[in-house]
């Protein structure tokens, strides 16, 4: 029978003890009251009862070659006498490389009712995800292809980084375009055992949680309810902004349809898989033109018809929720068309093919909505044509061979091969 050893504290001594227990085939369990290894070397800017912390300004008295674990030298570029942050970084690396974290009891349990897509900020070839995903051509495919093909492509793309099913994260309704979770570390944490994914909580006892699959997690230190929030507008009468089932009813997510005159607008409430700043900017541009009587709104009935139609699409694409979710590019083009700021793609192909290719196949960056119409910016064209240079500059801090900019058009053509082949098979069959 393997002997079990309890170790109190995951500082340097605790980590050394864990490692030595493993070398002697003992079974260690280390109990760490904080959420990090390092002990004294983990600086905290606020005092905690029963926990000491090193000063933020501390440098070591021993040199790096004289104070390392015997089989784990410090990195070559570390200074001989180190700031406490460098020592803490080294201790964390040691614990990770020696696979010690799994024996420390500050493990995190994530309980989820329905799962979620988890995306990395880093996508194909290391480029930012939204520079590759939020394009007009990709949006056209998602909206134009048959739903079963679009759904298949969506799920396949969401599983490119890792297979969600293997990590217990697969959403119950995998084809819904609910806003994903962006977290570059979660899959690695699950793989290393520092985070475990569990189903919905059935009940809590005094010190434990019982999950719907019957498993129990004992000796819980903290419970954090990350269950979202409800929308409330205490400064407004509900009849102004809501109509039925407590749903927000706003024309284009901005204007209450039942006001006698358009004297109230809500900016920034709409959610999409796109950035907030350009969305709010375009919303505000339209709103002030309505306020200034440069643009007029449709009739109340027409606005309600549009709201009903959008609610149906929202339910189909994003599921039931209180949020005003929408497709980013479709929504931005709708707003832009009201004030003449929507890019005229056919005209661009005739007059400026280089710009047109970047606008249609490249990132749908905010500059596109300042190319034409009121509020036109003379620098928009150049900003679009140089956006990849600005994207690469902060990462190319070491001179290497010239990197080629992404070619989203050719990547998307590869994706198109599947539906084309499928269509050919169906036509041949029938």
C-alpha positions in Angstrom: 0.0 0.0 0.0 1.4 3.4 -1.0 2.1 5.7 1.8 0.4 9.1 1.6 2.1 12.3 2.7 0.5 15.6 3.6 2.5 18.7 2.7 1.5 22.1 4.0 2.4 25.0 1.7 3.5 25.1 -2.0 6.5 27.3 -1.5 10.0 26.2 -2.4 10.1 23.7 0.5 6.7 22.3 -0.4 7.6 21.9 -4.0 10.9 20.2 -3.1 9.0 17.9 -0.8 6.5 16.9 -3.4 9.2 16.1 -5.9 11.2 14.0 -3.4 8.1 12.1 -2.4 7.5 11.1 -6.0 11.1 10.0 -6.3 10.5 7.6 -3.4 7.1 6.4 -4.7 5.2 8.1 -1.9 1.8 9.8 -2.6 2.0 13.5 -1.7 -0.9 15.9 -1.3 0.1 19.5 -0.9 -2.3 22.0 0.7 -1.8 25.6 -0.4 -4.1 28.3 1.0 -3.5 30.7 -1.8 -4.2 30.2 -5.5 -0.5 30.1 -6.6 2.8 28.4 -5.9 5.8 30.2 -4.6 5.1 30.8 -0.9 7.0 33.9 0.2 8.1 34.7 -3.3 4.5 35.2 -4.5 4.2 39.0 -3.9 0.8 40.3 -2.7 0.0 44.0 -2.5 -2.5 43.4 0.2 -2.0 41.8 3.6 -3.7 38.5 4.4 -4.0 37.1 7.9 -1.7 34.2 8.4 0.2 34.8 5.2 3.6 36.5 4.9 4.8 38.1 1.7 8.1 39.3 0.4 8.6 43.0 -0.3 8.0 44.1 -3.9 11.5 45.7 -4.1 13.4 42.6 -2.9 16.5 41.3 -4.8 18.2 38.1 -3.9 21.4 37.9 -1.8 22.4 34.6 -3.4 23.4 34.5 -7.1 21.4 32.4 -9.5 23.9 29.7 -9.9 24.0 29.2 -6.2 20.3 29.1 -5.4 18.7 26.9 -8.1 17.2 23.4 -7.8 20.2 21.1 -8.5 18.8 19.7 -11.8 17.0 22.9 -12.9 19.3 25.9 -13.7 17.9 29.4 -14.1 17.6 30.6 -17.7 20.8 32.0 -19.2 19.5 35.5 -19.6 18.4 35.9 -15.9 20.6 38.4 -13.9 22.9 36.9 -11.3 21.1 38.7 -8.5 17.4 38.5 -9.3 14.3 40.6 -8.5 11.6 38.6 -6.6 9.4 38.4 -9.7 12.2 36.5 -11.6 12.5 34.0 -8.7 8.7 33.5 -8.6 8.7 33.0 -12.4 11.4 30.4 -12.0 9.5 28.6 -9.2 6.3 28.4 -11.3 8.3 27.1 -14.3 9.9 24.4 -12.0 6.5 23.3 -10.7 5.1 23.1 -14.3 8.1 21.3 -15.8 8.3 18.8 -13.0 4.6 18.1 -13.2 4.0 19.0 -9.5 0.9 21.1 -9.8 -1.3 18.0 -10.0 -0.4 17.2 -6.4 -1.4 20.6 -5.0 -4.9 21.2 -3.7 -5.8 24.6 -5.2 -7.5 22.9 -8.1 -10.3 24.8 -9.7 -13.6 23.1 -10.7 -15.7 24.7 -13.4 -19.3 23.7 -13.5 -21.3 24.4 -16.7 -25.0 23.9 -17.5 -24.7 23.7 -21.3 -21.0 23.9 -22.2 -19.4 26.6 -24.4 -17.2 27.0 -27.4 -13.7 28.2 -26.2 -11.6 30.1 -28.7 -8.0 31.3 -28.7 -7.1 34.8 -29.6 -4.4 33.3 -31.8 -5.6 31.7 -35.0 -4.2 30.3 -38.2 -0.5 31.1 -38.7 -0.5 33.0 -35.4 -2.7 35.9 -36.6 -5.4 37.5 -34.4 -8.6 35.6 -34.6 -10.9 38.4 -35.7 -8.6 39.6 -38.5 -9.3 36.2 -40.1 -12.8 35.4 -39.0 -14.6 38.7 -39.3 -14.5 39.1 -43.1 -17.2 39.9 -45.6 -16.6 36.8 -47.6 -16.8 34.6 -44.5 -20.0 36.4 -43.5 -21.4 35.8 -47.0 -20.7 32.1 -46.7 -22.3 31.8 -43.3 -25.5 33.5 -44.4 -25.7 32.1 -48.0 -24.9 28.4 -47.6 -27.6 25.9 -46.6 -27.9 25.7 -42.8 -26.6 22.2 -42.5 -23.5 23.1 -44.4 -23.0 26.3 -42.5 -23.5 24.5 -39.2 -21.0 21.8 -40.2 -18.4 24.4 -41.1 -19.0 26.4 -37.9 -18.6 23.3 -35.6 -15.5 22.2 -37.6 -13.9 25.6 -37.2 -14.7 25.8 -33.5 -13.0 22.4 -33.0 -9.9 23.4 -35.0 -7.9 24.3 -31.9 -9.0 21.3 -29.8 -11.9 18.9 -29.8 -14.3 20.3 -27.3 -16.0 16.9 -26.7 -12.7 15.5 -25.3 -12.5 18.3 -22.8 -16.1 18.2 -21.6 -16.9 21.6 -23.1 -19.0 20.7 -26.1 -22.2 22.9 -26.0 -25.5 21.1 -25.8 -26.7 22.8 -29.0 -23.4 23.1 -30.8 -24.7 24.9 -33.9 -25.9 28.0 -32.0 -23.7 31.0 -32.6 -23.6 32.0 -28.9 -20.7 34.2 -28.0 -17.8 31.9 -27.3 -15.4 32.1 -24.4 -11.9 33.5 -25.2 -9.3 31.9 -23.1 -5.9 30.9 -24.3 -5.0 28.9 -21.1 -8.1 26.8 -20.3 -7.4 23.8 -22.5 -3.9 23.6 -21.2 -5.1 23.9 -17.6 -7.5 21.0 -18.2 -4.8 19.0 -19.8 -2.5 19.6 -16.8 -5.3 18.8 -14.3 -5.4 22.2 -12.6 -8.9 22.7 -13.9 -11.7 20.1 -14.1 -14.9 20.5 -16.0 -18.1 19.3 -14.3 -21.8 19.3 -15.2 -24.3 21.5 -13.4 -24.4 21.6 -9.6 -27.2 19.7 -8.1 -26.8 20.9 -4.6 -24.3 22.2 -2.0 -23.6 20.8 1.4 -21.8 22.6 4.1 -18.3 21.9 2.7 -18.9 20.2 -0.7 -20.7 20.4 -4.1 -22.8 17.6 -5.5 -23.0 17.5 -9.3 -25.7 16.2 -11.6 -23.6 13.2 -12.6 -23.5 12.1 -9.0 -19.9 13.1 -8.3 -19.0 15.1 -5.2 -16.2 17.6 -4.7 -15.1 17.9 -1.1 -13.5 20.5 1.0 -14.4 23.5 -1.1 -12.7 26.8 -0.1 -14.7 29.2 -2.3 -17.7 29.2 -4.7 -18.0 31.8 -7.4 -21.3 32.2 -9.2 -20.4 33.3 -12.7 -24.0 33.0 -13.9 -24.2 36.3 -15.8 -26.6 39.1 -15.0 -30.1 40.4 -15.7 -30.8 43.6 -17.6 -32.5 46.3 -15.7 -33.4 49.9 -16.6 -34.6 51.5 -13.3 -34.5 55.0 -14.8 -37.0 54.0 -17.5 -40.6 52.8 -17.5 -40.6 49.2 -18.8 -43.1 50.1 -21.5 -40.5 52.2 -23.2 -37.9 49.6 -23.7 -39.6 46.2 -23.2 -42.8 44.8 -24.5 -43.3 41.0 -24.0 -41.7 38.2 -22.0 -39.4 40.8 -20.6 -37.6 41.1 -23.9 -35.9 44.3 -25.1 -37.7 45.7 -28.1 -35.6 48.3 -29.8 -35.4 49.1 -33.5 -31.9 47.9 -34.6 -31.2 47.6 -30.9 -31.2 51.3 -30.5 -34.6 53.1 -30.8 -37.7 52.4 -28.7 -40.5 52.0 -31.4 -43.4 53.4 -29.4 -42.2 56.9 -28.6 -44.1 59.8 -30.1 -40.8 61.3 -31.3 -37.4 59.7 -31.6 -35.8 61.5 -28.7 -34.3 58.5 -26.9 -31.6 56.1 -28.2 -29.6 53.3 -26.5 -26.0 53.0 -27.6 -23.8 49.9 -27.0 -26.5 47.4 -26.0 -26.2 45.1 -29.1 -23.8 42.2 -28.8 -22.0 40.5 -31.7 -18.9 38.6 -32.5 -17.2 41.9 -33.3 -15.6 44.8 -31.5 -17.7 47.2 -29.4 -16.0 50.5 -30.3 -16.7 50.6 -34.0 -20.3 49.3 -33.3 -21.0 52.1 -30.9 -19.3 54.7 -33.2 -21.6 53.7 -36.1 -24.7 53.6 -33.9 -23.9 57.1 -32.6 -23.4 58.4 -36.1 -26.9 57.2 -37.1 -28.5 58.4 -33.9 -27.3 62.0 -34.1 -28.5 62.2 -37.7 -32.0 61.1 -36.6 -31.9 63.6 -33.8 -30.8 66.3 -36.3 -33.7 65.3 -38.6 -31.2 64.3 -41.3 -32.5 60.7 -41.2 -36.1 59.6 -40.5 -37.2 56.4 -38.8 -39.8 54.0 -40.3 -43.3 53.9 -38.9 -44.0 52.2 -35.6 -45.6 49.2 -37.4 -42.6 48.9 -39.7 -40.2 49.1 -36.8 -42.1 46.4 -34.9 -42.1 44.1 -38.0 -38.4 44.5 -38.3 -38.0 43.7 -34.5 -40.1 40.6 -34.9 -38.1 39.4 -37.8 -34.8 40.0 -36.0 -36.1 38.2 -32.9 -36.8 35.1 -35.0 -33.4 35.2 -36.6 -31.8 35.7 -33.2 -33.6 32.7 -31.7 -32.5 30.5 -34.6 -28.8 31.6 -34.6 -28.1 32.4 -31.0 -30.8 30.7 -28.9 -33.0 32.1 -26.1 -31.3 35.0 -24.2 -32.0 38.5 -22.9 -29.1 39.9 -24.9 -29.5 41.6 -28.3 -27.1 39.3 -30.3 -26.6 39.7 -34.0 -24.2 39.0 -36.9 -21.6 41.8 -36.8 -21.1 42.6 -40.5 -24.8 42.3 -41.4 -25.6 44.7 -38.5 -22.9 47.2 -39.3 -23.9 47.2 -43.0 -27.5 47.9 -42.0 -26.5 50.9 -39.9 -24.1 52.1 -42.5 -26.8 52.0 -45.2 -29.0 54.4 -43.2 -26.3 57.2 -43.4 -24.6 56.2 -46.7 -21.5 54.8 -44.9 -21.9 51.2 -46.1 -19.0 50.3 -48.5 -20.1 50.0 -52.1 -18.3 46.8 -53.0 -19.2 46.6 -56.7 -18.1 50.2 -57.2 -14.8 49.6 -55.4 -14.1 46.6 -57.7 -14.6 48.9 -60.7 -12.7 51.9 -59.4 -10.1 50.5 -56.9 -9.7 46.7 -57.3 -6.8 46.5 -54.8 -8.9 48.1 -52.1 -12.0 46.1 -53.0 -10.1 42.8 -52.6 -8.9 43.8 -49.1 -12.3 45.1 -48.1 -14.2 42.0 -49.2 -11.7 39.2 -48.4 -9.7 40.8 -45.6 -10.7 41.9 -42.1 -13.9 43.9 -41.9 -12.0 46.6 -39.9 -13.6 49.8 -38.7 -12.0 51.9 -41.4 -14.4 50.4 -44.0 -17.2 52.5 -42.5 -15.3 55.7 -43.0 -14.5 55.1 -46.7 -17.5 56.9 -48.1 -20.5 58.9 -47.1 -20.9 61.5 -44.3 -18.0 61.4 -41.9 -15.7 60.0 -44.7 -12.0 59.8 -43.5 -9.3 60.5 -46.1 -7.0 58.1 -44.4 -9.4 55.1 -44.5 -8.0 53.6 -47.7 -4.4 53.7 -46.5 -5.4 52.4 -43.1 -7.0 49.4 -44.7 -4.1 48.6 -47.0 -1.6 48.9 -44.2 -3.5 47.1 -41.4 -1.5 43.9 -41.7 1.8 45.8 -41.3 0.5 47.3 -38.0 -0.6 43.8 -37.0 2.8 42.2 -37.5 5.0 45.1 -36.2 4.6 44.4 -32.5 5.3 40.7 -32.9 8.3 41.0 -35.3 10.8 42.2 -32.7 13.4 39.9 -34.2 14.4 40.3 -37.8 13.7 37.2 -39.8 12.8 36.5 -43.4 9.9 38.5 -44.7 6.6 37.1 -43.6 3.8 36.8 -46.1 0.5 38.4 -45.2 -2.5 36.1 -44.7 -4.4 35.0 -47.8 -7.9 34.5 -46.4 -9.4 34.3 -49.9 -7.5 31.1 -50.8 -8.1 29.6 -47.4 -11.9 30.2 -47.8 -11.7 28.7 -51.3 -10.5 25.5 -49.7 -13.5 25.5 -47.4 -15.8 26.0 -50.4 -14.6 22.7 -51.9 -16.6 20.7 -49.5 -20.1 22.2 -50.3 -19.3 22.2 -54.0 -18.4 18.5 -53.8 -21.4 17.8 -51.7 -23.7 19.6 -54.2 -22.1 17.6 -57.1 -22.8 14.3 -55.3 -26.4 15.3 -54.5 -27.0 16.3 -58.2 -25.5 13.0 -59.4 -27.6 11.1 -56.9 -30.9 12.6 -57.9 
